[in-house]
């Protein structure tokens, strides 16, 4: 997950599904306030249903990169 924002959001070398979901909660309100309309993400298993639901609840559409497309993942 890459997001550029000022302030300390925390980081870890070994993110879990719970950790990325908490980061999504931290960013979800900020993103919706900024007018973000969609989030492009890869298909890593740590981006689970609760992660997506955080953004959906803020009106942000989730767009997943295609399966087995390393060039698309490099951009997202």
N, C-alpha and C positions, 0 to 999 in steps of 0.2 A: 504494500500500500504506500503510495507516494502522495503526500499532500504538502504544499508549501503554505505555511502560516506563521505568523509571528508568535513568540511566546514559547514556553516549554510544553510539549505534548507528551513527553516520555518516549522512550525507545527501548527496544530489546533485540537481542541477537536471535532469539528463538520465539517468534510470535506464535501464539495459539489462537484458536477460534474465539475464545473468550476475550483475549487481549485485543484482537482486531475489531471485535464488536464494540468494546468500550471505546476504542479510538473513533469508531464510526459515530457513536453517541456524542463524543466530544466535538466532532466536526459537523455532524448533521445539521444542527441549528445554525452554525456559522454559514454553511453552504447555502441553506435555504434563505438566510438573510441576504446573502450576496447574489441571489438570483440564479444559482446553479440549477440547471434543468436536467442534467444527466450525469451519470458516473460510469466511466469505462473501466472495467476490471477484467482480470484474467479468471481462469476457472480453478484456481487453487482451492483445495478442500477447506482451508481455514476461512474462506469467505462463504459462510453458511447462510441458511435462511434468516437467522436473527440479524446478521450483518446487513443483508439486503433490506430487511424490513425496517431497519432504522432509517435508511434513506427513502424508502417508499413512503413511510409515514410523514416525511417532510415534503412529499411531492416530487422527489427526484427519481427519474427513470434510470434503471440499471441496464447497462449494455455490456454483455459479456463478449470477450474476444472469441473468434472462431476456434474450434478444437484443432489442436496440433498446428498452430500457425505461429511459429516463433517470431516472425517478423512483426506480426500484429502485437504480440506480447511485448516486444521491445519498445513499441511506441506507447502502449498503455502503461 
